[in-house]
Amino acid sequence: MTGNATNVTRAAREPLIAAAKRHNMPVIAVLVATPASVCVERQDPRPANRTVPEDTVRAQHKAMLHSHPVLLAEGFNEVVFADSLHQLLPYLQRLSEARTADLGLDGSEGLGDLLLVRRIFGPEILPLWRWREGSDIAGGDRVGEIRLGQQYLTLALRTNVDGEGDIGFDVLVPCPHDDECPGYAWVPAYSVTCLFRALNGDLDDDEDIVCTVHGPNTDDPDVPQNTADHEAHELEVIGG
């Protein structure tokens, strides 16, 4: 919410502060430090019906100067000057403070095991996420769930992707081989777009699906479909 006006009096600011507080939003005052003489000069190009009298301009400028020291006491969480909004140093400072909090380096708990969830799927997913502790559907890997209303997705946190130590997520999808398959079919999820496609059914026949019963989703006759046969095939290849 933005209150885009001069708001140089406490009476004008009070309802704006109250509205922000009602919605649990931070209240930030942005001051434009333009000299009074410049404010007056900028009236010249304006049409007659949009011109503010000089005494009014100077009175508002004076009121703004008097307001500055008391803005925090009025309830503003932060007071900034407009010319500092687009400077790199304060921008990097805010990013650094946010990152420090995420990692728990500021003394807080931080995001902990949700840090990877946010990195891959975005911060909007965090309120919808919960870990399903004790679930054994992912072969010992940790299982999480994203739920909103009656719709949900189940994901597995893979900590050794392709046997190379990489970390990522798989999302649970229907088995492409058998509608009544008793196993679990997983496909990699690299972003929130993958989550959307999984829930929408667009990944139901993805070539990267691997079922715990039927194996990879492929028509290649050289790749065994049954998981047990696939493991035997791998051992045969290794043994020559």
C-alpha positions in Angstrom: 0.0 0.0 0.0 1.3 3.4 -0.9 0.1 6.8 0.4 1.3 9.0 -2.4 0.8 12.5 -1.1 2.5 15.3 0.9 1.2 14.0 4.2 3.1 16.7 6.1 0.7 16.7 9.1 0.3 14.1 11.8 -3.4 14.0 11.2 -2.8 13.1 7.5 -0.4 10.3 8.5 -2.4 8.7 11.3 -5.0 6.8 9.2 -2.2 5.5 6.8 -0.2 4.1 9.8 -3.4 2.6 11.3 -4.3 0.9 8.0 -0.9 -0.6 7.6 -0.9 -1.9 11.2 -4.3 -3.5 10.7 -2.8 -5.6 7.9 0.4 -6.3 9.7 2.4 -4.4 7.2 5.6 -2.4 7.9 5.1 1.4 7.7 7.9 3.3 5.9 8.1 7.0 5.5 9.9 8.2 2.3 11.1 11.8 2.5 12.0 13.8 -0.6 14.7 16.3 0.4 14.0 18.9 -2.3 14.9 22.5 -1.3 11.9 24.9 -0.8 13.1 27.2 -3.6 13.2 24.3 -6.1 9.7 23.3 -5.1 8.5 26.9 -5.8 10.3 27.0 -9.1 8.7 23.8 -10.2 5.3 25.5 -10.0 6.0 27.7 -13.0 5.5 25.0 -15.8 2.3 23.7 -14.3 -1.0 24.8 -15.7 -2.9 27.5 -13.8 -5.5 25.0 -12.4 -2.6 22.8 -11.0 -0.5 25.5 -9.5 0.0 25.6 -5.7 0.4 29.1 -4.1 4.0 29.8 -3.0 3.0 30.3 0.6 1.3 26.9 0.7 4.4 25.2 -0.8 6.7 26.8 1.7 4.3 26.0 4.6 4.2 22.4 3.6 8.0 22.2 3.2 8.4 23.7 6.7 5.9 21.2 8.1 7.8 18.3 6.5 11.0 19.5 8.1 9.3 19.6 11.5 7.8 16.2 11.0 11.0 14.4 10.3 12.3 14.0 13.9 8.9 12.5 15.2 8.0 10.1 12.4 9.4 7.0 14.2 7.5 8.0 17.4 4.3 8.2 15.4 4.6 4.6 14.4 6.7 4.4 11.3 9.0 1.4 11.2 11.6 3.1 9.1 12.3 6.6 7.7 14.3 6.8 4.5 15.2 9.6 2.0 14.2 9.1 -1.6 17.7 9.7 -2.9 19.0 6.6 -0.9 16.4 4.2 -2.4 18.4 3.3 -5.5 21.9 3.2 -4.0 23.8 0.0 -4.1 25.2 0.0 -0.5 21.9 0.1 1.4 20.4 -2.4 -1.2 23.3 -4.9 -0.5 22.9 -4.3 3.2 19.2 -5.3 3.1 20.1 -8.4 1.1 22.9 -9.3 3.5 20.6 -8.9 6.5 17.9 -11.0 4.9 20.4 -13.7 4.0 22.0 -13.7 7.4 18.5 -14.2 8.9 17.7 -17.0 6.5 20.9 -18.9 7.5 20.3 -18.3 11.2 23.5 -16.4 11.6 21.7 -13.6 13.4 20.9 -15.8 16.4 17.6 -17.0 15.1 16.7 -20.5 13.9 16.7 -19.3 10.3 15.0 -21.3 7.5 17.0 -24.5 8.4 15.9 -27.4 6.2 13.5 -25.1 4.3 16.4 -23.1 2.8 16.7 -25.5 -0.2 12.9 -25.5 -0.6 12.9 -21.8 -1.0 16.0 -21.7 -3.2 14.5 -24.2 -5.7 10.7 -23.4 -5.6 10.6 -19.8 -4.3 9.6 -18.2 -1.0 5.8 -18.4 -1.9 6.0 -22.1 -1.4 7.2 -22.1 2.2 3.9 -21.5 3.9 2.4 -24.5 2.0 5.3 -26.9 2.8 5.5 -29.5 5.5 7.8 -32.4 6.0 6.1 -35.9 6.3 8.4 -37.3 8.9 8.6 -41.1 9.0 7.3 -41.6 5.5 9.0 -44.5 3.8 7.7 -44.0 0.2 11.0 -42.5 -1.1 13.4 -45.3 -0.3 14.7 -43.7 2.9 14.9 -40.2 1.5 13.0 -37.4 3.3 9.5 -36.7 2.1 7.7 -33.3 2.0 4.3 -32.1 0.9 2.9 -29.0 -0.6 -0.8 -28.5 0.1 -3.4 -25.9 -0.6 -7.0 -26.8 0.1 -7.7 -30.3 -1.3 -4.8 -30.3 -3.8 -1.3 -31.4 -2.8 2.0 -32.6 -4.2 4.4 -35.1 -2.6 8.1 -34.6 -3.0 11.2 -36.5 -2.1 14.5 -34.8 -1.2 17.2 -36.6 -3.0 20.7 -36.1 -1.5 22.7 -38.2 -3.9 21.2 -37.5 -7.4 22.7 -39.8 -10.0 25.2 -41.1 -7.4 27.2 -37.9 -7.7 26.3 -36.3 -4.4 24.0 -33.7 -6.0 20.9 -32.5 -4.1 17.4 -32.0 -5.6 13.8 -32.9 -5.4 11.6 -35.5 -7.2 7.8 -35.1 -7.3 5.4 -38.0 -7.1 3.4 -38.6 -10.3 1.2 -41.5 -11.6 3.0 -44.5 -12.9 3.0 -44.3 -16.7 3.0 -48.1 -17.1 0.1 -49.2 -15.0 -2.8 -47.1 -13.5 -3.0 -49.6 -10.6 0.8 -49.8 -10.0 1.5 -50.5 -6.3 4.8 -48.7 -6.5 5.8 -45.0 -6.6 6.7 -43.1 -9.7 9.0 -40.1 -9.4 10.2 -37.4 -11.8 12.7 -34.6 -11.1 11.3 -31.2 -10.1 13.7 -28.3 -10.9 11.4 -25.3 -10.3 7.9 -24.2 -9.4 7.1 -24.6 -13.0 7.7 -28.3 -12.7 5.3 -28.4 -9.7 2.6 -26.7 -11.8 3.2 -29.2 -14.7 3.1 -32.1 -12.3 -0.2 -31.1 -10.7 -1.6 -30.2 -14.1 -0.8 -33.7 -15.5 1.8 -32.4 -18.0 4.5 -34.7 -16.5 2.5 -37.9 -16.4 4.4 -39.4 -19.3 7.7 -37.5 -18.9 10.7 -39.5 -20.1 12.5 -38.9 -16.8 9.9 -40.7 -14.7 11.3 -43.7 -12.8 8.8 -46.1 -11.1 9.9 -48.2 -8.2 8.2 -51.2 -9.8 8.5 -50.7 -13.5 11.7 -48.7 -13.7 12.4 -45.9 -16.2 9.7 -44.6 -18.5 11.3 -45.6 -21.8 10.6 -47.7 -24.9 14.3 -48.6 -25.3 14.4 -52.4 -25.5 17.9 -52.4 -24.1 16.7 -50.7 -20.8 14.9 -53.2 -18.5 11.5 -51.9 -17.3 11.3 -53.9 -14.1 13.4 -52.4 -11.3 14.9 -55.7 -10.3 15.8 -56.5 -13.9 17.3 -53.1 -14.2 19.6 -53.7 -11.2 20.6 -57.1 -12.6 21.3 -55.5 -16.0 23.5 -52.8 -14.3 25.5 -55.5 -12.4 25.9 -57.5 -15.7 27.3 -54.4 -17.4 29.7 -53.7 -14.6 30.9 -57.3 -14.5 31.4 -57.3 -18.2 
